[in-house]
Amino acid sequence: MISYEFPLNEKVRTLLRLEDLFARVKHFIGAQTSSDHHVAITTLFEVLEVISRADLKSELLQELERQRRTLSQLHNNPQISEHALNFILEELDTAMQGLQNMHGKTGQYLRENEWLMSIKQRACVPGGTCEFDLPSYHYWQQQHCELRQEFLSDWLRPLLPIHQAIKVLLKLLRESGKVMHYSAQQGMFQQMQGGRTAQLLRVNVAANLACIPEVSANKYAINIRFINADYAAKSSVFQGDVGFELIFCSLAL
C-alpha cells in the first residue's frame, strides 16, 4: 500500500512539513559527500524558514499540555493499557521539558551566524553557491567528512526539541484513526461529514494501482478523485473502481 496524508488545517500542515524537513536534513547529515552536506545545509535553511513563526514553540507546548491533560484522565480505565498510557505520558513530558529548555527566539543562533547567512542568501540564486561566489564555503566543503558532520550536527542540535515534540504529536494524531474500507466508483468518491471532524486524512491505495488520490474537504463533505499516474499526459480521472482505505485522524480534545 502507498499511504497519502492530507492535512485539513494549517497547524497539521506545518507539522508535516517540518517532519519531512527534519527527516531529510538528518539523512543528509549522515551521508558522506560534500554534495550531501550541501543539501543538508540548504534543508536546514528550509527548517529555519518554517519555524520562524514566533508562536510555533508556544503552540507546540499548549498542544502537548492539552494531550497530557486529556490522556491523564484515562488512568484506571480497564480498556486502556496502563503501561502504554504511562509510556506516552512520559514521551509528552519529555517533549515539553525539551521545549521549555529552549531559550531565546527559535533558530536565532543560526540567524546570528553571518557565514551561514551568507550561504543562505546565495543559495536562493540558481547556482549561487559556486566556489567563485563563496570561496570560504568551498573551503569548508573540502574538509574531512567527519568535521563537516560535526558542524552540521551542532547547528541542528538546538532545534531537535521541536522535532521531538512534532514526532510525539503526529504519532498521537496518526494512531487516533480507525481504518475504513471504501471503493471509488470510476475513480470518484464522496462522503458527507455528518458532524465528524478530522485534522488529517490518510488514504491508503494499493501500490499496483496506477492512480493518485486528490482530496478536497470542508465541514460538510469529503471528495476524493483518483487521477491517472501518467507523468507525461494531462491529468485525467482514473477510469476504474478503486478500493482504498480511509482514516480520519484527530487529536483528542
SVG drawing of the C-alpha trace seen along z (x, -y; Angstrom):
<svg xmlns="http://www.w3.org/2000/svg" viewBox="-25 -38 65 42">
<polyline fill="none" stroke="black" stroke-width="0.4" points="0.0,0.0 1.0,-3.6 -0.1,-6.0 -1.1,-9.6 -1.7,-12.1 -3.8,-15.2 -3.7,-17.8 -7.0,-19.6 -5.7,-22.7 -2.6,-24.9 -1.3,-23.5 -1.1,-20.0 0.3,-21.2 3.2,-22.8 3.9,-19.7 4.0,-17.5 6.3,-19.9 8.7,-20.1 8.6,-16.3 9.7,-15.9 12.4,-18.5 13.9,-17.1 14.0,-13.6 15.7,-15.0 18.3,-17.0 19.2,-14.1 19.5,-11.8 21.9,-14.1 24.0,-14.8 24.6,-11.1 25.8,-10.8 29.4,-11.2 29.9,-13.6 30.2,-17.4 27.2,-17.4 25.1,-15.5 26.2,-18.1 25.3,-20.9 21.7,-19.5 21.8,-19.2 22.6,-22.9 20.0,-24.1 17.4,-21.9 18.4,-23.3 17.6,-26.8 14.2,-25.5 13.6,-24.3 14.6,-27.8 12.1,-29.4 9.2,-27.2 10.0,-27.5 10.4,-31.3 6.8,-31.7 7.1,-33.3 4.2,-31.3 5.3,-27.8 7.0,-26.9 4.2,-28.1 1.6,-26.3 3.5,-23.1 3.7,-23.4 0.0,-24.2 -0.9,-21.1 1.4,-18.8 -0.1,-20.0 -3.6,-19.6 -2.8,-16.0 -1.1,-15.2 -4.1,-16.5 -6.6,-14.6 -4.7,-11.3 -4.1,-11.6 -7.8,-11.2 -7.6,-7.7 -5.8,-6.2 -7.7,-3.2 -9.7,-2.8 -10.0,1.0 -10.0,0.6 -6.6,-1.2 -3.2,0.4 -1.6,-1.4 1.9,-0.6 1.1,-2.1 -0.5,-5.1 2.4,-5.8 4.8,-5.5 3.1,-8.1 2.7,-10.4 6.4,-10.1 7.0,-11.0 4.8,-14.1 6.6,-15.2 10.0,-14.7 8.9,-16.7 7.5,-19.5 10.7,-19.7 12.8,-19.9 10.8,-22.8 10.9,-24.6 14.7,-24.3 14.9,-26.2 15.8,-29.8 15.5,-32.9 14.0,-33.1 13.9,-29.7 16.7,-29.5 18.2,-32.8 21.7,-31.3 21.6,-30.4 20.5,-33.8 23.3,-35.4 25.9,-33.2 27.0,-35.5 28.8,-32.8 25.7,-30.6 23.5,-33.6 25.9,-34.4 25.4,-30.9 21.6,-31.1 21.5,-34.4 23.4,-32.9 21.5,-29.6 18.4,-31.5 20.2,-32.3 20.4,-29.4 24.0,-28.2 24.8,-30.9 26.9,-28.7 29.7,-28.0 33.2,-28.2 33.9,-31.6 30.8,-33.0 31.6,-31.5 35.3,-30.5 35.0,-30.1 32.1,-27.6 34.2,-25.8 37.0,-25.5 34.5,-24.1 33.3,-21.5 36.9,-20.3 37.3,-19.5 37.1,-16.0 33.6,-14.4 33.5,-13.9 34.4,-17.6 31.5,-18.7 29.1,-16.3 30.2,-17.7 29.4,-21.3 26.1,-20.2 25.1,-18.3 26.0,-21.3 23.8,-23.6 20.8,-21.2 21.0,-20.1 19.3,-23.1 16.3,-22.5 15.8,-18.9 13.3,-19.6 11.0,-21.0 11.4,-17.7 10.7,-15.6 7.5,-17.5 6.4,-17.1 7.1,-13.3 5.0,-12.8 2.0,-14.8 2.0,-13.3 2.3,-9.8 -0.8,-10.5 -2.6,-12.0 -1.9,-9.1 -2.8,-6.5 -6.2,-8.2 -7.9,-7.0 -9.7,-3.8 -9.2,-2.2 -12.4,-2.2 -12.6,-0.4 -14.3,-2.1 -14.5,-1.9 -14.3,-4.9 -16.6,-4.2 -14.9,-5.2 -12.3,-7.0 -14.7,-9.3 -15.7,-9.2 -17.8,-11.5 -18.8,-11.2 -20.8,-13.6 -19.1,-14.6 -22.2,-14.2 -20.7,-16.4 -17.4,-14.4 -14.3,-16.5 -10.8,-15.5 -7.4,-17.2 -5.7,-14.7 -7.0,-12.3 -4.9,-9.3 -5.7,-7.5 -4.0,-4.1 -4.0,-2.8 -2.6,0.5 0.8,-0.1 -0.1,1.7 -2.9,-0.7 -1.6,-3.4 -3.6,-6.2 -3.1,-9.0 -5.8,-10.5 -6.7,-14.1 -8.7,-15.3 -10.9,-18.3 -12.7,-18.6 -14.9,-21.0 -17.0,-20.7 -19.8,-19.2 -18.2,-16.7 -15.1,-14.9 -14.4,-14.5 -11.7,-12.2 -10.7,-12.0 -8.3,-9.4 -6.2,-10.5 -4.1,-8.5 -0.4,-8.3 0.7,-9.5 3.7,-11.7 3.6,-12.9 -0.1,-13.5 -2.6,-16.0 -4.1,-14.7 -7.3,-12.7 -9.6,-10.7 -8.8,-7.0 -11.4,-5.0 -12.0,-2.2 -13.1,-1.3 -10.5,-2.0 -10.6,-0.1 -8.9,-2.2 -8.5,-2.7 -9.6,-5.9 -8.5,-7.0 -9.9,-10.1 -7.3,-11.3 -7.9,-13.9 -6.1,-14.8 -8.1,-14.3 -9.9,-17.5"/>
</svg>
